Amino acid sequence: MKEKKFEPIPIPWEQRLRELRVRVLPIIVFLCVGAAVIYLWRDTTSHPTLIGQVVGERSAISSPVDGTIINFYYEPFDEVNQGELLGQVFPRDSVFLQSQLNLIRAEIERIEQTREPVLAEQRVRLDLEDLKISQMETRISLAQARLQQQQAESEFERFENLRNRELISEQRFDSVQTKLELFNVQVREYQNMLEYYSDRIREIEDYTSYGDRADRNPVLAAIKVQEQQMEAILAEFGPTPFYAPISGVISSVQNAGGEFVSRGDSLLVIESREPTHIVGYVRQPFTQTPEVGMNVQVRTRKANRTFFDSKIEEVGGHVRLLRRNLQRPGAIFESGLPIKIAMADSINLNLMPGELVDIVLSP
């Protein structure tokens, strides 16, 4: 009996493609995804050895003396250059300065009243001494007037700012302006008187040659001592300037113009835009002991992650507690050994101070 031969049933291509899609394609996709994950994990997202922060120059300016801030018009985000005059601190103790000037004035009056009678031929010398005393009194008055003028100028600038913001009346502003103009007139008059006395003294000294013998006259010597003392006091109580120690951007202003500050109070903070180095922290326990000269790989956290190689310049001497932004997620207290890493000068990194980076220690 002959066996019957059956023809194989043809399988449609749609069925074969379905089998390929259901059985073979998932395996191929799985292998491709696995290879991609391994590649990315190894070359891009592998766990860094430590975390670091880009560091730039930063300077906090403090008040050099007790007093009031004047001529300070800067705000946050303003750019400043190194050595630029930022403002002045006017000493607050003007009462003490006035008392010191009054003390010198009293000493000059005592010198004038205690001179012994002299002969008629010494009248010229007495005239010279009178002019010297008048000159000294005028200098004291000029110093007091300038002190009041500076205080009036500071008050005028503050009231002008208030008037521009419509916080005071025009009548109040006019009274402050009139007060300032009065002190300006006093200063000009005292300057004119001082120039007159100086010219007269110079004429007498040139005519009689008393200028060469002034050091042998006790009265003139005493007056000269008081002049030097007054100059020292004015130099000590004059406005103290403060300058920008570095070039950069003002990040914060703690005290504005017109406010009173004590010695050592923070005035403002300047931060440089240019990074200088990177500080990383090797967490405990140490899997590798960092050493000076060891190669490292720095990875930025920008959208297009940039890698560059660098070296450890310095290693800290103490393990420190890490700041919150440098700790791993979920960690409460983490400590690490700080290391200083050089910037790559040959690569345009566009890193900004304060930016976080990942660091891998090379074996």
Secondary structure, DSSP 8 states (H G I E B T S, - for coil): ------------HHHHHHHIIIIIHHHHHHHHHHHHHHHHHHHTS---SEEEEEEEEEEEEE-SSSEEEES----TT-EE-TT-EEEEEEES-HHHHHHHHHHHHHHHHHHHHT-----GGGHHHHHHHHHHHHHHHHHHHHHHHHHHHHHHHHHHHHHHHHHHTT-S-HHHHHHHHHHHHHHHHHHHHHHHHHHHHHHHHHHHHHHH-GGGGGGG-HHHHHHHHHHHHHHHHHHHHS-EEEE-SS-EEEEEESS-TT-EE-TT-EEEEEEEEEEEEEEEEEESS-SS---TT-EEEEEE-SSS--EEEEEEEEE-SS-EE--GGGS-TT-S--EEEEEEEE--TTS-----TT-EEEEEE--
